[in-house]
Amino acid sequence: MAAENQTRKQQKYQRRVQQKKPKPPVVRNVIAAFVVGGLICVIGQVILNFCCALGLSVQEAGAPTAAVMVALGSLLTGLGWYDELGKFAGAGSAVPITGFANSVVSPALEFKREGFILGVGARMFVVAGPVLVYGTLTSVMVGFVHWLVKSR
């Protein structure tokens, strides 16, 4: 009887919490993610166009563009600005390649006090490691399926 009464109290409390909890500003969050993600892509496009102006083809310019974007994401993370951008933009800052740089650099900075081997080296890919592993695995599987389809 006491346990049943406690459960009712807990359910009533949970309903009350749900009523009082502030609703997330979904429209603002979507707009912020769209604008910031779009601006990151515009910066990437400007870098790509600059590389093409230097004489590289679009295909050749992809690698230096990605490298510059990763370097910018790493620099902004090191300065503490990318986390603030992430709080404002959410997925708009997490999805582009700069978000990948942030996911590698953040744990490295967090654990640098534990040393370069056991801190930075061991913890650098805590967040990005599974993305790399499953991304690579998926690409191998898709490549295998492509090979099977093309070989027939």
N, CA, C and O atoms as a GROMACS GRO file, in nm:
protein
  608
    1MET      N    1   0.083  -0.119   0.000
    1MET     CA    2   0.000   0.000   0.000
    1MET      C    3   0.087   0.125   0.000
    1MET      O    4   0.061   0.220  -0.074
    2ALA      N    5   0.192   0.125   0.083
    2ALA     CA    6   0.279   0.242   0.091
    2ALA      C    7   0.356   0.261  -0.040
    2ALA      O    8   0.378   0.374  -0.084
    3ALA      N    9   0.398   0.150  -0.102
    3ALA     CA   10   0.472   0.159  -0.228
    3ALA      C   11   0.381   0.212  -0.339
    3ALA      O   12   0.425   0.290  -0.423
    4GLU      N   13   0.255   0.168  -0.339
    4GLU     CA   14   0.160   0.215  -0.440
    4GLU      C   15   0.134   0.364  -0.423
    4GLU      O   16   0.125   0.438  -0.522
    5ASN      N   17   0.121   0.409  -0.299
    5ASN     CA   18   0.100   0.551  -0.270
    5ASN      C   19   0.221   0.633  -0.313
    5ASN      O   20   0.207   0.742  -0.367
    6GLN      N   21   0.341   0.579  -0.288
    6GLN     CA   22   0.464   0.648  -0.328
    6GLN      C   23   0.470   0.660  -0.481
    6GLN      O   24   0.510   0.764  -0.533
    7THR      N   25   0.430   0.554  -0.551
    7THR     CA   26   0.431   0.557  -0.696
    7THR      C   27   0.336   0.664  -0.748
    7THR      O   28   0.369   0.736  -0.842
    8ARG      N   29   0.218   0.676  -0.689
    8ARG     CA   30   0.123   0.780  -0.729
    8ARG      C   31   0.181   0.919  -0.705
    8ARG      O   32   0.164   1.009  -0.787
    9LYS      N   33   0.249   0.935  -0.593
    9LYS     CA   34   0.312   1.064  -0.564
    9LYS      C   35   0.420   1.095  -0.667
    9LYS      O   36   0.433   1.208  -0.714
   10GLN      N   37   0.497   0.993  -0.701
   10GLN     CA   38   0.603   1.014  -0.801
   10GLN      C   39   0.543   1.049  -0.937
   10GLN      O   40   0.594   1.137  -1.006
   11GLN      N   41   0.436   0.982  -0.975
   11GLN     CA   42   0.371   1.013  -1.102
   11GLN      C   43   0.314   1.154  -1.102
   11GLN      O   44   0.326   1.227  -1.201
   12LYS      N   45   0.252   1.192  -0.992
   12LYS     CA   46   0.196   1.326  -0.981
   12LYS      C   47   0.308   1.430  -0.988
   12LYS      O   48   0.293   1.534  -1.052
   13TYR      N   49   0.418   1.401  -0.922
   13TYR     CA   50   0.533   1.492  -0.926
   13TYR      C   51   0.588   1.505  -1.068
   13TYR      O   52   0.619   1.615  -1.114
   14GLN      N   53   0.600   1.391  -1.138
   14GLN     CA   54   0.651   1.395  -1.275
   14GLN      C   55   0.559   1.474  -1.367
   14GLN      O   56   0.606   1.548  -1.454
   15ARG      N   57   0.427   1.460  -1.349
   15ARG     CA   58   0.333   1.541  -1.429
   15ARG      C   59   0.351   1.689  -1.400
   15ARG      O   60   0.346   1.772  -1.491
   16ARG      N   61   0.371   1.722  -1.276
   16ARG     CA   62   0.390   1.862  -1.235
   16ARG      C   63   0.520   1.918  -1.295
   16ARG      O   64   0.524   2.031  -1.342
   17VAL      N   65   0.625   1.836  -1.292
   17VAL     CA   66   0.753   1.879  -1.351
   17VAL      C   67   0.735   1.905  -1.500
   17VAL      O   68   0.785   2.006  -1.551
   18GLN      N   69   0.665   1.815  -1.570
   18GLN     CA   70   0.644   1.834  -1.714
   18GLN      C   71   0.563   1.960  -1.745
   18GLN      O   72   0.586   2.025  -1.846
   19GLN      N   73   0.468   1.994  -1.657
   19GLN     CA   74   0.389   2.115  -1.677
   19GLN      C   75   0.472   2.241  -1.658
   19GLN      O   76   0.454   2.339  -1.730
   20LYS      N   77   0.561   2.239  -1.562
   20LYS     CA   78   0.639   2.359  -1.526
   20LYS      C   79   0.767   2.375  -1.607
   20LYS      O   80   0.821   2.485  -1.616
   21LYS      N   81   0.815   2.266  -1.666
   21LYS     CA   82   0.940   2.270  -1.740
   21LYS      C   83   0.925   2.363  -1.861
   21LYS      O   84   0.828   2.351  -1.936
   22PRO      N   85   1.020   2.455  -1.880
   22PRO     CA   86   1.007   2.546  -1.995
   22PRO      C   87   1.021   2.470  -2.127
   22PRO      O   88   1.102   2.378  -2.139
   23LYS      N   89   0.941   2.511  -2.223
   23LYS     CA   90   0.946   2.448  -2.355
   23LYS      C   91   1.065   2.504  -2.433
   23LYS      O   92   1.090   2.624  -2.429
   24PRO      N   93   1.138   2.418  -2.503
   24PRO     CA   94   1.252   2.467  -2.582
   24PRO      C   95   1.204   2.552  -2.699
   24PRO      O   96   1.101   2.522  -2.760
   25PRO      N   97   1.277   2.657  -2.730
   25PRO     CA   98   1.239   2.743  -2.844
   25PRO      C   99   1.277   2.676  -2.976
   25PRO      O  100   1.381   2.708  -3.034
   26VAL      N  101   1.194   2.586  -3.023
   26VAL     CA  102   1.226   2.503  -3.139
   26VAL      C  103   1.251   2.587  -3.264
   26VAL      O  104   1.349   2.564  -3.335
   27VAL      N  105   1.165   2.683  -3.291
   27VAL     CA  106   1.179   2.763  -3.413
   27VAL      C  107   1.310   2.841  -3.410
   27VAL      O  108   1.382   2.845  -3.510
   28ARG      N  109   1.342   2.902  -3.296
   28ARG     CA  110   1.468   2.976  -3.284
   28ARG      C  111   1.587   2.883  -3.301
   28ARG      O  112   1.685   2.918  -3.367
   29ASN      N  113   1.580   2.764  -3.242
   29ASN     CA  114   1.690   2.669  -3.253
   29ASN      C  115   1.711   2.623  -3.397
   29ASN      O  116   1.825   2.611  -3.443
   30VAL      N  117   1.602   2.598  -3.469
   30VAL     CA  118   1.613   2.555  -3.609
   30VAL      C  119   1.672   2.666  -3.695
   30VAL      O  120   1.759   2.640  -3.778
   31ILE      N  121   1.626   2.789  -3.674
   31ILE     CA  122   1.677   2.902  -3.752
   31ILE      C  123   1.825   2.924  -3.722
   31ILE      O  124   1.904   2.946  -3.813
   32ALA      N  125   1.863   2.919  -3.594
   32ALA     CA  126   2.003   2.939  -3.556
   32ALA      C  127   2.092   2.830  -3.617
   32ALA      O  128   2.200   2.860  -3.669
   33ALA      N  129   2.046   2.705  -3.613
   33ALA     CA  130   2.124   2.596  -3.671
   33ALA      C  131   2.139   2.614  -3.822
   33ALA      O  132   2.247   2.593  -3.877
   34PHE      N  133   2.031   2.654  -3.887
   34PHE     CA  134   2.035   2.674  -4.031
   34PHE      C  135   2.129   2.787  -4.070
   34PHE      O  136   2.210   2.773  -4.161
   35VAL      N  137   2.119   2.899  -4.000
   35VAL     CA  138   2.201   3.016  -4.034
   35VAL      C  139   2.349   2.988  -4.006
   35VAL      O  140   2.434   3.013  -4.091
   36VAL      N  141   2.380   2.936  -3.888
   36VAL     CA  142   2.521   2.911  -3.853
   36VAL      C  143   2.580   2.801  -3.942
   36VAL      O  144   2.692   2.816  -3.991
   37GLY      N  145   2.507   2.692  -3.962
   37GLY     CA  146   2.555   2.588  -4.051
   37GLY      C  147   2.576   2.640  -4.192
   37GLY      O  148   2.673   2.604  -4.259
   38GLY      N  149   2.485   2.725  -4.238
   38GLY     CA  150   2.499   2.786  -4.369
   38GLY      C  151   2.620   2.877  -4.378
   38GLY      O  152   2.691   2.877  -4.479
   39LEU      N  153   2.645   2.954  -4.272
   39LEU     CA  154   2.762   3.043  -4.272
   39LEU      C  155   2.892   2.963  -4.272
   39LEU      O  156   2.989   3.002  -4.337
   40ILE      N  157   2.895   2.854  -4.199
   40ILE     CA  158   3.014   2.768  -4.200
   40ILE      C  159   3.037   2.714  -4.342
   40ILE      O  160   3.150   2.708  -4.389
   41CYS      N  161   2.930   2.676  -4.408
   41CYS     CA  162   2.942   2.627  -4.546
   41CYS      C  163   2.985   2.738  -4.641
   41CYS      O  164   3.061   2.712  -4.735
   42VAL      N  165   2.938   2.860  -4.619
   42VAL     CA  166   2.980   2.973  -4.702
   42VAL      C  167   3.130   2.996  -4.685
   42VAL      O  168   3.200   3.020  -4.783
   43ILE      N  169   3.179   2.990  -4.562
   43ILE     CA  170   3.323   3.005  -4.538
   43ILE      C  171   3.400   2.896  -4.612
   43ILE      O  172   3.503   2.923  -4.674
   44GLY      N  173   3.351   2.774  -4.605
   44GLY     CA  174   3.414   2.664  -4.678
   44GLY      C  175   3.413   2.687  -4.828
   44GLY      O  176   3.511   2.657  -4.896
   45GLN      N  177   3.303   2.740  -4.880
   45GLN     CA  178   3.295   2.768  -5.023
   45GLN      C  179   3.392   2.878  -5.064
   45GLN      O  180   3.452   2.872  -5.171
   46VAL      N  181   3.407   2.980  -4.979
   46VAL     CA  182   3.504   3.087  -5.007
   46VAL      C  183   3.645   3.030  -5.013
   46VAL      O  184   3.724   3.065  -5.101
   47ILE      N  185   3.678   2.943  -4.919
   47ILE     CA  186   3.811   2.881  -4.918
   47ILE      C  187   3.830   2.795  -5.043
   47ILE      O  188   3.936   2.797  -5.105
   48LEU      N  189   3.726   2.719  -5.080
   48LEU     CA  190   3.733   2.636  -5.201
   48LEU      C  191   3.754   2.724  -5.325
   48LEU      O  192   3.836   2.691  -5.411
   49ASN      N  193   3.680   2.833  -5.335
   49ASN     CA  194   3.695   2.924  -5.449
   49ASN      C  195   3.834   2.985  -5.453
   49ASN      O  196   3.892   3.003  -5.560
   50PHE      N  197   3.889   3.017  -5.336
   50PHE     CA  198   4.025   3.072  -5.329
   50PHE      C  199   4.126   2.970  -5.381
   50PHE      O  200   4.217   3.004  -5.457
   51CYS      N  201   4.110   2.846  -5.340
   51CYS     CA  202   4.201   2.740  -5.387
   51CYS      C  203   4.188   2.722  -5.538
   51CYS      O  204   4.288   2.700  -5.607
   52CYS      N  205   4.066   2.731  -5.590
   52CYS     CA  206   4.047   2.720  -5.735
   52CYS      C  207   4.110   2.839  -5.807
   52CYS      O  208   4.164   2.823  -5.917
   53ALA      N  209   4.104   2.957  -5.746
   53ALA     CA  210   4.166   3.075  -5.806
   53ALA      C  211   4.318   3.061  -5.810
   53ALA      O  212   4.384   3.123  -5.894
   54LEU      N  213   4.373   2.980  -5.721
   54LEU     CA  214   4.517   2.955  -5.722
   54LEU      C  215   4.558   2.853  -5.828
   54LEU      O  216   4.676   2.825  -5.845
   55GLY      N  217   4.460   2.798  -5.899
   55GLY     CA  218   4.491   2.706  -6.008
   55GLY      C  219   4.454   2.562  -5.983
   55GLY      O  220   4.477   2.477  -6.069
   56LEU      N  221   4.399   2.531  -5.868
   56LEU     CA  222   4.358   2.393  -5.839
   56LEU      C  223   4.223   2.365  -5.902
   56LEU      O  224   4.140   2.455  -5.914
   57SER      N  225   4.200   2.240  -5.942
   57SER     CA  226   4.067   2.202  -5.988
   57SER      C  227   3.977   2.190  -5.865
   57SER      O  228   4.025   2.186  -5.751
   58VAL      N  229   3.847   2.183  -5.888
   58VAL     CA  230   3.753   2.170  -5.776
   58VAL      C  231   3.784   2.043  -5.697
   58VAL      O  232   3.778   2.043  -5.574
   59GLN      N  233   3.815   1.936  -5.768
   59GLN     CA  234   3.846   1.810  -5.700
   59GLN      C  235   3.974   1.821  -5.617
   59GLN      O  236   3.981   1.770  -5.506
   60GLU      N  237   4.075   1.887  -5.671
   60GLU     CA  238   4.201   1.905  -5.599
   60GLU      C  239   4.186   2.001  -5.481
   60GLU      O  240   4.256   1.988  -5.381
   61ALA      N  241   4.095   2.097  -5.493
   61ALA     CA  242   4.078   2.198  -5.389
   61ALA      C  243   4.003   2.145  -5.267
   61ALA      O  244   4.002   2.210  -5.162
   62GLY      N  245   3.940   2.029  -5.279
   62GLY     CA  246   3.863   1.974  -5.168
   62GLY      C  247   3.947   1.943  -5.045
   62GLY      O  248   3.906   1.975  -4.933
   63ALA      N  249   4.062   1.882  -5.064
   63ALA     CA  250   4.147   1.844  -4.951
   63ALA      C  251   4.201   1.965  -4.876
   63ALA      O  252   4.192   1.968  -4.753
   64PRO      N  253   4.258   2.067  -4.944
   64PRO     CA  254   4.304   2.184  -4.868
   64PRO      C  255   4.189   2.259  -4.800
   64PRO      O  256   4.206   2.315  -4.692
   65THR      N  257   4.073   2.259  -4.865
   65THR     CA  258   3.957   2.325  -4.803
   65THR      C  259   3.919   2.254  -4.674
   65THR      O  260   3.897   2.319  -4.572
   66ALA      N  261   3.912   2.123  -4.677
   66ALA     CA  262   3.879   2.046  -4.557
   66ALA      C  263   3.984   2.067  -4.449
   66ALA      O  264   3.951   2.081  -4.331
   67ALA      N  265   4.111   2.070  -4.488
   67ALA     CA  266   4.219   2.090  -4.391
   67ALA      C  267   4.208   2.227  -4.325
   67ALA      O  268   4.227   2.239  -4.204
   68VAL      N  269   4.179   2.330  -4.403
   68VAL     CA  270   4.165   2.465  -4.346
   68VAL      C  271   4.044   2.471  -4.253
   68VAL      O  272   4.051   2.532  -4.147
   69MET      N  273   3.934   2.408  -4.293
   69MET     CA  274   3.814   2.409  -4.208
   69MET      C  275   3.839   2.335  -4.076
   69MET      O  276   3.793   2.379  -3.971
   70VAL      N  277   3.910   2.223  -4.082
   70VAL     CA  278   3.944   2.150  -3.959
   70VAL      C  279   4.036   2.234  -3.872
   70VAL      O  280   4.019   2.239  -3.750
   71ALA      N  281   4.132   2.301  -3.934
   71ALA     CA  282   4.222   2.388  -3.857
   71ALA      C  283   4.146   2.502  -3.792
   71ALA      O  284   4.171   2.536  -3.676
   72LEU      N  285   4.052   2.563  -3.866
   72LEU     CA  286   3.971   2.671  -3.807
   72LEU      C  287   3.885   2.619  -3.692
   72LEU      O  288   3.876   2.684  -3.587
   73GLY      N  289   3.823   2.503  -3.710
   73GLY     CA  290   3.744   2.444  -3.602
   73GLY      C  291   3.828   2.413  -3.480
   73GLY      O  292   3.784   2.433  -3.367
   74SER      N  293   3.948   2.364  -3.502
   74SER     CA  294   4.039   2.333  -3.391
   74SER      C  295   4.083   2.460  -3.319
   74SER      O  296   4.086   2.465  -3.196
   75LEU      N  297   4.115   2.563  -3.397
   75LEU     CA  298   4.157   2.690  -3.338
   75LEU      C  299   4.045   2.751  -3.256
   75LEU      O  300   4.067   2.796  -3.143
   76LEU      N  301   3.924   2.754  -3.311
   76LEU     CA  302   3.811   2.811  -3.238
   76LEU      C  303   3.779   2.730  -3.112
   76LEU      O  304   3.737   2.787  -3.011
   77THR      N  305   3.798   2.599  -3.118
   77THR     CA  306   3.778   2.516  -2.999
   77THR      C  307   3.883   2.548  -2.894
   77THR      O  308   3.852   2.562  -2.776
   78GLY      N  309   4.008   2.560  -2.937
   78GLY     CA  310   4.116   2.593  -2.844
   78GLY      C  311   4.096   2.727  -2.777
   78GLY      O  312   4.134   2.746  -2.661
   79LEU      N  313   4.037   2.821  -2.849
   79LEU     CA  314   4.010   2.954  -2.792
   79LEU      C  315   3.883   2.955  -2.706
   79LEU      O  316   3.856   3.054  -2.637
   80GLY      N  317   3.806   2.847  -2.710
   80GLY     CA  318   3.683   2.839  -2.631
   80GLY      C  319   3.563   2.900  -2.701
   80GLY      O  320   3.457   2.912  -2.640
   81TRP      N  321   3.577   2.938  -2.826
   81TRP     CA  322   3.468   3.003  -2.898
   81TRP      C  323   3.373   2.903  -2.962
   81TRP      O  324   3.254   2.931  -2.976
   82TYR      N  325   3.424   2.787  -3.000
   82TYR     CA  326   3.339   2.691  -3.070
   82TYR      C  327   3.232   2.633  -2.977
   82TYR      O  328   3.121   2.604  -3.021
   83ASP      N  329   3.265   2.618  -2.851
   83ASP     CA  330   3.165   2.570  -2.755
   83ASP      C  331   3.051   2.669  -2.741
   83ASP      O  332   2.934   2.630  -2.732
   84GLU      N  333   3.085   2.798  -2.740
   84GLU     CA  334   2.981   2.901  -2.733
   84GLU      C  335   2.895   2.899  -2.859
   84GLU      O  336   2.773   2.913  -2.852
   85LEU      N  337   2.960   2.882  -2.973
   85LEU     CA  338   2.888   2.872  -3.100
   85LEU      C  339   2.795   2.750  -3.097
   85LEU      O  340   2.682   2.757  -3.145
   86GLY      N  341   2.844   2.640  -3.042
   86GLY     CA  342   2.764   2.519  -3.032
   86GLY      C  343   2.643   2.536  -2.942
   86GLY      O  344   2.536   2.481  -2.970
   87LYS      N  345   2.658   2.611  -2.833
   87LYS     CA  346   2.545   2.637  -2.745
   87LYS      C  347   2.437   2.716  -2.817
   87LYS      O  348   2.318   2.695  -2.795
   88PHE      N  349   2.480   2.807  -2.904
   88PHE     CA  350   2.384   2.891  -2.978
   88PHE      C  351   2.325   2.816  -3.096
   88PHE      O  352   2.204   2.821  -3.118
   89ALA      N  353   2.408   2.746  -3.173
   89ALA     CA  354   2.365   2.691  -3.301
   89ALA      C  355   2.329   2.543  -3.298
   89ALA      O  356   2.264   2.494  -3.390
   90GLY      N  357   2.368   2.471  -3.196
   90GLY     CA  358   2.336   2.328  -3.188
   90GLY      C  359   2.395   2.251  -3.305
   90GLY      O  360   2.515   2.258  -3.331
   91ALA      N  361   2.309   2.176  -3.375
   91ALA     CA  362   2.355   2.091  -3.485
   91ALA      C  363   2.414   2.172  -3.600
   91ALA      O  364   2.491   2.118  -3.679
   92GLY      N  365   2.379   2.299  -3.610
   92GLY     CA  366   2.436   2.382  -3.715
   92GLY      C  367   2.586   2.394  -3.706
   92GLY      O  368   2.654   2.416  -3.807
   93SER      N  369   2.639   2.379  -3.586
   93SER     CA  370   2.785   2.384  -3.570
   93SER      C  371   2.845   2.244  -3.552
   93SER      O  372   2.966   2.227  -3.565
   94ALA      N  373   2.762   2.145  -3.523
   94ALA     CA  374   2.813   2.010  -3.498
   94ALA      C  375   2.825   1.927  -3.625
   94ALA      O  376   2.914   1.843  -3.635
   95VAL      N  377   2.738   1.950  -3.722
   95VAL     CA  378   2.734   1.866  -3.842
   95VAL      C  379   2.849   1.893  -3.939
   95VAL      O  380   2.906   1.797  -3.990
   96PRO      N  381   2.886   2.019  -3.967
   96PRO     CA  382   2.998   2.040  -4.061
   96PRO      C  383   3.129   1.983  -4.010
   96PRO      O  384   3.139   1.943  -3.894
   97ILE      N  385   3.230   1.979  -4.095
   97ILE     CA  386   3.360   1.920  -4.062
   97ILE      C  387   3.426   1.994  -3.945
   97ILE      O  388   3.508   1.937  -3.875
   98THR      N  389   3.390   2.119  -3.925
   98THR     CA  390   3.443   2.193  -3.810
   98THR      C  391   3.394   2.131  -3.679
   98THR      O  392   3.464   2.136  -3.578
   99GLY      N  393   3.275   2.073  -3.681
   99GLY     CA  394   3.225   2.003  -3.563
   99GLY      C  395   3.305   1.878  -3.533
   99GLY      O  396   3.324   1.843  -3.417
  100PHE      N  397   3.353   1.811  -3.638
  100PHE     CA  398   3.442   1.696  -3.618
  100PHE      C  399   3.570   1.741  -3.550
  100PHE      O  400   3.618   1.675  -3.457
  101ALA      N  401   3.626   1.852  -3.596
  101ALA     CA  402   3.748   1.904  -3.534
  101ALA      C  403   3.723   1.935  -3.387
  101ALA      O  404   3.807   1.906  -3.302
  102ASN      N  405   3.609   1.993  -3.359
  102ASN     CA  406   3.573   2.023  -3.220
  102ASN      C  407   3.563   1.897  -3.137
  102ASN      O  408   3.604   1.895  -3.021
  103SER      N  409   3.508   1.789  -3.195
  103SER     CA  410   3.492   1.665  -3.119
  103SER      C  411   3.624   1.596  -3.092
  103SER      O  412   3.633   1.512  -3.002
  104VAL      N  413   3.728   1.628  -3.169
  104VAL     CA  414   3.861   1.572  -3.144
  104VAL      C  415   3.938   1.658  -3.046
  104VAL      O  416   4.003   1.606  -2.955
  105VAL      N  417   3.932   1.789  -3.064
  105VAL     CA  418   4.014   1.881  -2.984
  105VAL      C  419   3.960   1.897  -2.842
  105VAL      O  420   4.038   1.907  -2.748
  106SER      N  421   3.828   1.899  -2.825
  106SER     CA  422   3.770   1.920  -2.692
  106SER      C  423   3.817   1.818  -2.589
  106SER      O  424   3.864   1.858  -2.482
  107PRO      N  425   3.807   1.686  -2.616
  107PRO     CA  426   3.857   1.591  -2.517
  107PRO      C  427   4.008   1.603  -2.496
  107PRO      O  428   4.057   1.583  -2.385
  108ALA      N  429   4.081   1.635  -2.602
  108ALA     CA  430   4.227   1.650  -2.588
  108ALA      C  431   4.259   1.763  -2.492
  108ALA      O  432   4.347   1.750  -2.408
  109LEU      N  433   4.188   1.874  -2.504
  109LEU     CA  434   4.210   1.987  -2.413
  109LEU      C  435   4.166   1.953  -2.271
  109LEU      O  436   4.231   1.992  -2.174
  110GLU      N  437   4.055   1.881  -2.261
  110GLU     CA  438   4.001   1.848  -2.129
  110GLU      C  439   4.096   1.759  -2.049
  110GLU      O  440   4.106   1.773  -1.927
  111PHE      N  441   4.166   1.668  -2.116
  111PHE     CA  442   4.250   1.572  -2.047
  111PHE      C  443   4.399   1.602  -2.059
  111PHE      O  444   4.481   1.515  -2.029
  112LYS      N  445   4.436   1.722  -2.102
  112LYS     CA  446   4.579   1.752  -2.120
  112LYS      C  447   4.653   1.754  -1.986
  112LYS      O  448   4.775   1.734  -1.984
  113ARG      N  449   4.583   1.776  -1.876
  113ARG     CA  450   4.648   1.778  -1.746
  113ARG      C  451   4.696   1.639  -1.705
  113ARG      O  452   4.779   1.626  -1.615
  114GLU      N  453   4.643   1.535  -1.770
  114GLU     CA  454   4.685   1.398  -1.741
  114GLU      C  455   4.807   1.357  -1.822
  114GLU      O  456   4.852   1.243  -1.812
  115GLY      N  457   4.860   1.448  -1.902
  115GLY     CA  458   4.980   1.420  -1.981
  115GLY      C  459   4.949   1.396  -2.127
  115GLY      O  460   4.833   1.379  -2.166
  116PHE      N  461   5.055   1.394  -2.206
  116PHE     CA  462   5.036   1.379  -2.350
  116PHE      C  463   4.998   1.237  -2.390
  116PHE      O  464   4.922   1.219  -2.485
  117ILE      N  465   5.049   1.137  -2.321
  117ILE     CA  466   5.021   0.999  -2.360
  117ILE      C  467   4.887   0.953  -2.304
  117ILE      O  468   4.797   0.916  -2.380
  118LEU      N  469   4.872   0.955  -2.171
  118LEU     CA  470   4.751   0.904  -2.108
  118LEU      C  471   4.636   1.005  -2.111
  118LEU      O  472   4.520   0.967  -2.094
  119GLY      N  473   4.666   1.131  -2.132
  119GLY     CA  474   4.562   1.233  -2.138
  119GLY      C  475   4.522   1.263  -2.280
  119GLY      O  476   4.418   1.218  -2.328
  120VAL      N  477   4.605   1.341  -2.348
  120VAL     CA  478   4.573   1.386  -2.484
  120VAL      C  479   4.563   1.269  -2.580
  120VAL      O  480   4.463   1.254  -2.650
  121GLY      N  481   4.667   1.186  -2.584
  121GLY     CA  482   4.669   1.076  -2.680
  121GLY      C  483   4.559   0.973  -2.659
  121GLY      O  484   4.497   0.928  -2.755
  122ALA      N  485   4.536   0.937  -2.535
  122ALA     CA  486   4.438   0.832  -2.506
  122ALA      C  487   4.294   0.881  -2.516
  122ALA      O  488   4.204   0.802  -2.546
  123ARG      N  489   4.271   1.009  -2.493
  123ARG     CA  490   4.134   1.060  -2.488
  123ARG      C  491   4.092   1.140  -2.611
  123ARG      O  492   3.977   1.182  -2.621
  124MET      N  493   4.185   1.163  -2.703
  124MET     CA  494   4.157   1.251  -2.815
  124MET      C  495   4.039   1.203  -2.900
  124MET      O  496   3.959   1.285  -2.945
  125PHE      N  497   4.027   1.074  -2.920
  125PHE     CA  498   3.923   1.022  -3.008
  125PHE      C  499   3.808   0.958  -2.931
  125PHE      O  500   3.740   0.871  -2.985
  126VAL      N  501   3.786   0.999  -2.808
  126VAL     CA  502   3.677   0.943  -2.728
  126VAL      C  503   3.543   0.968  -2.797
  126VAL      O  504   3.460   0.878  -2.804
  127VAL      N  505   3.522   1.088  -2.847
  127VAL     CA  506   3.397   1.122  -2.913
  127VAL      C  507   3.402   1.086  -3.062
  127VAL      O  508   3.308   1.027  -3.115
  128ALA      N  509   3.511   1.121  -3.128
  128ALA     CA  510   3.520   1.104  -3.273
  128ALA      C  511   3.556   0.961  -3.313
  128ALA      O  512   3.531   0.922  -3.427
  129GLY      N  513   3.612   0.883  -3.224
  129GLY     CA  514   3.654   0.747  -3.257
  129GLY      C  515   3.542   0.659  -3.311
  129GLY      O  516   3.559   0.599  -3.417
  130PRO      N  517   3.428   0.650  -3.242
  130PRO     CA  518   3.319   0.569  -3.296
  130PRO      C  519   3.270   0.618  -3.432
  130PRO      O  520   3.231   0.537  -3.516
  131VAL      N  521   3.272   0.748  -3.453
  131VAL     CA  522   3.232   0.802  -3.583
  131VAL      C  523   3.327   0.752  -3.692
  131VAL      O  524   3.284   0.712  -3.799
  132LEU      N  525   3.456   0.756  -3.662
  132LEU     CA  526   3.555   0.708  -3.760
  132LEU      C  527   3.542   0.559  -3.785
  132LEU      O  528   3.546   0.514  -3.899
  133VAL      N  529   3.526   0.482  -3.679
  133VAL     CA  530   3.516   0.336  -3.693
  133VAL      C  531   3.394   0.298  -3.774
  133VAL      O  532   3.405   0.223  -3.871
  134TYR      N  533   3.277   0.348  -3.735
  134TYR     CA  534   3.155   0.308  -3.805
  134TYR      C  535   3.143   0.374  -3.942
  134TYR      O  536   3.081   0.317  -4.031
  135GLY      N  537   3.201   0.491  -3.959
  135GLY     CA  538   3.206   0.552  -4.092
  135GLY      C  539   3.290   0.469  -4.187
  135GLY      O  540   3.252   0.446  -4.301
  136THR      N  541   3.405   0.424  -4.139
  136THR     CA  542   3.492   0.340  -4.221
  136THR      C  543   3.426   0.206  -4.251
  136THR      O  544   3.428   0.158  -4.365
  137LEU      N  545   3.367   0.145  -4.149
  137LEU     CA  546   3.298   0.017  -4.168
  137LEU      C  547   3.184   0.030  -4.269
  137LEU      O  548   3.169  -0.055  -4.357
  138THR      N  549   3.106   0.135  -4.258
  138THR     CA  550   2.996   0.157  -4.351
  138THR      C  551   3.046   0.178  -4.493
  138THR      O  552   2.989   0.125  -4.588
  139SER      N  553   3.154   0.255  -4.508
  139SER     CA  554   3.208   0.278  -4.643
  139SER      C  555   3.260   0.149  -4.705
  139SER      O  556   3.246   0.129  -4.825
  140VAL      N  557   3.320   0.062  -4.625
  140VAL     CA  558   3.367  -0.067  -4.677
  140VAL      C  559   3.248  -0.152  -4.720
  140VAL      O  560   3.252  -0.215  -4.826
  141MET      N  561   3.142  -0.154  -4.639
  141MET     CA  562   3.024  -0.234  -4.674
  141MET      C  563   2.957  -0.180  -4.800
  141MET      O  564   2.918  -0.258  -4.886
  142VAL      N  565   2.944  -0.049  -4.811
  142VAL     CA  566   2.884   0.010  -4.930
  142VAL      C  567   2.971  -0.017  -5.052
  142VAL      O  568   2.920  -0.048  -5.160
  143GLY      N  569   3.102  -0.007  -5.036
  143GLY     CA  570   3.194  -0.039  -5.145
  143GLY      C  571   3.182  -0.184  -5.190
  143GLY      O  572   3.186  -0.213  -5.309
  144PHE      N  573   3.166  -0.273  -5.094
  144PHE     CA  574   3.150  -0.415  -5.127
  144PHE      C  575   3.020  -0.438  -5.204
  144PHE      O  576   3.020  -0.510  -5.304
  145VAL      N  577   2.911  -0.377  -5.159
  145VAL     CA  578   2.783  -0.390  -5.230
  145VAL      C  579   2.796  -0.331  -5.370
  145VAL      O  580   2.746  -0.390  -5.467
  146HIS      N  581   2.862  -0.217  -5.382
  146HIS     CA  582   2.883  -0.156  -5.514
  146HIS      C  583   2.963  -0.250  -5.604
  146HIS      O  584   2.930  -0.265  -5.722
  147TRP      N  585   3.066  -0.311  -5.550
  147TRP     CA  586   3.147  -0.405  -5.627
  147TRP      C  587   3.063  -0.524  -5.673
  147TRP      O  588   3.074  -0.568  -5.787
  148LEU      N  589   2.978  -0.577  -5.581
  148LEU     CA  590   2.892  -0.690  -5.618
  148LEU      C  591   2.798  -0.653  -5.731
  148LEU      O  592   2.780  -0.730  -5.825
  149VAL      N  593   2.738  -0.535  -5.722
  149VAL     CA  594   2.642  -0.492  -5.824
  149VAL      C  595   2.713  -0.468  -5.958
  149VAL      O  596   2.662  -0.508  -6.062
  150LYS      N  597   2.829  -0.405  -5.955
  150LYS     CA  598   2.903  -0.374  -6.078
  150LYS      C  599   2.963  -0.498  -6.143
  150LYS      O  600   2.980  -0.501  -6.265
  151SER      N  601   2.996  -0.599  -6.063
  151SER     CA  602   3.062  -0.718  -6.119
  151SER      C  603   2.965  -0.810  -6.191
  151SER      O  604   3.008  -0.903  -6.258
  152ARG      N  605   2.839  -0.787  -6.180
  152ARG     CA  606   2.739  -0.874  -6.246
  152ARG      C  607   2.708  -0.826  -6.380
  152ARG      O  608   2.627  -0.886  -6.450
   0.00000   0.00000   0.00000
